[in-house]
Amino acid sequence: MDRHTQPVNSFLRLPQVLQLIPVSRSGWWAGVKDGRYPTPVKLSARVTVWRMSDVQAYIDSVSK
C-alpha cells in the first residue's frame, strides 16, 4: 500500500499499518502498550483501527 494514495483522515487496519511500519504483530502491540506507537481506535468490539494521520505522524517523526 502506498501511503500517498490514502486520504489523511482514513482508518487503517493492522495489516495495512504493518505494511507501512515493518514490525511483527506482537512487536506492534507491545509498542502500542508502552506508548511508542499510535493509539488505536475501537470501532466495535472486534474492529480496531488506527488513524492514517497518526501513523503518518509517527513515520515522519522517526524518519528525521
C-alpha angles and dihedrals in degrees: 000000000000111000090210092065095055119089110246093237095051127111126242128207118220097265089054092049091050090054088059098038109037104216131118121268091249091046090051094051091047089052092049090050094051094042098251094116130044121284115256127235119226110219092176139342091285103028122081122174140170127224111250089223091057092048091047091049090052092049091049092049094053096041094063 
